[in-house]
Amino acid sequence: MIKLETIISLAKQRGFVFQSSEIYGGLNGCWDFGPLGVELLKNIKESWWKAMTYRQDIVGVDASILMHPRTWEASGHITQFSDPMIDNKASKGRYRADNLIEEYIEKLRKKNKNEIADKLEIELSKAKEPNDYYNIIMNFSIPDPVSGGTDWTEVRNFNLMFKTFLGPVDDSASTIYLRPESAQGIFVNFKNIMDSARMKPPFGIAQIGKAFRNEINTKNFLFRTREFEQMEMQYFVKPGTELEWYEYWKEKRWHWYIENGMAPEVIRFKDHEKLAHYANKACDIEYLFPFGWGEIEGIHSRTDFDLKAHQEFSGKKLEYVDTVNKDRYVPYVIETSGGTTRGLMAFLCNAYTEEKLTDDSGKEDTRNVMKFVPQLSPIKAAVFPLVNKDGMPEYAEKVFDDVQKNFKAQYDTSGAIGRRYRRQDEIGTPFCITIDGDTLNDNTVTIRERDSMQQVRINADKISNYISDKLIR
Ligand code: GAP
């Protein structure tokens, strides 16, 4: 299993992901996407957008990040979107109390202290209030994982929404929030979209956008960050049909990850044991990260909770009126909620491959390849003149100009051809096109495929078709 540090350092060296404001020492929980990262992010979003909205029953929206503060009262975020926080008085370490207990359970299991770990797990599953977490930490003498001390403060609930002010006056009357999920931008636009796009249930609204959570502890690179991006879809259905649609969306979302190169062994469904008060079924899709299984997407059957809450708080009817069957109802909702940036990290881990190769003389070598499926690869093709003379660079530049009309491409003239292939393998470019002496006579080029390393010779004017055929979706 690869180490997370390998992925973080590769992401930096090759220009996928940098620490935010690194020259100032970085900003905790925030990351920037470099030249390759931004392409990968765009490709993930494009694949999701096509899969989710290139169909008759789903349309898109792009709502504001800043929303009317009543939104968050209705959704319950103001009163309930908080995590239990605890501080160690001596070390000043600050933790999410539930995570502190979970990590302690893991440690106990590693030491085969399963009996006490089981007891703790039962206690944790019952905990709801800050005091419940505090009692567990004290009763089991759970230590600070860094300092080992047990001098803890009380547990307090900490709201995860970032606050700011609308306009120049910073008083409580002008307090607004950075959205902690994109979903509410969909719910508040439900009626506008249903009416303007003439949709009727079952139909969905999809959105990709940034979300912000003032997480107590950020961790594991892009896994838990304070600024991140989500790809969410709310599917509005007739009450009573929601569980069929829930199964439908579980299947669809699973296949999206498979189509994008994840093997069935590295993803799994995990049913929610504790259902949120508004949900009647929920699960996560988890990916096997270097640190273990972690959620990459949630699929939730959210009943009519959100629309009814917005109806109550706004005083506006949010129902579907079926004039043909003389029926009216507030639709139930199936939500698919994936992390774009957390997903990017999963796709990076998934693509990373070290291959042992033996050349004709028996010499061993290691090849580092990012095996993205071609539709996710940041660079689709690289163009090389075999040598920098005899008209090859001029021909190659023309080929490059042609290819990049349709695909993100790179042009590389430096170093031996083998070295140039390796550089592209390391960033996951699926196709390398070489212009050689024969090209000038018969207009054919070689295309070398990244994973098989096989070469085919094709006519130069067929290059774009060749690449398009390999990009599914
Ligand atoms: N609207 C439902 C919702 O937001 P969630 O399970 O809180 O549900 C959905 O978030 C997805 O958003 C997660 O599966 C994860 O991929 C991503 N996500 C949530 N919090 C995150 C964070 N702090 N950093 C990065 N990604 C996060």
Boltz pocket constraint, residues with backbone or C-beta under 6 A from the ligand:
constraints:
  - pocket:
      binder: B
      contacts: [[A, 180], [A, 181], [A, 182], [A, 183], [A, 213], [A, 215], [A, 222], [A, 223], [A, 224], [A, 225], [A, 226], [A, 227], [A, 228], [A, 229], [A, 230], [A, 232], [A, 295], [A, 296], [A, 297], [A, 298], [A, 335], [A, 337], [A, 338], [A, 339], [A, 340], [A, 341], [A, 342], [A, 343]]
      max_distance: 6.0
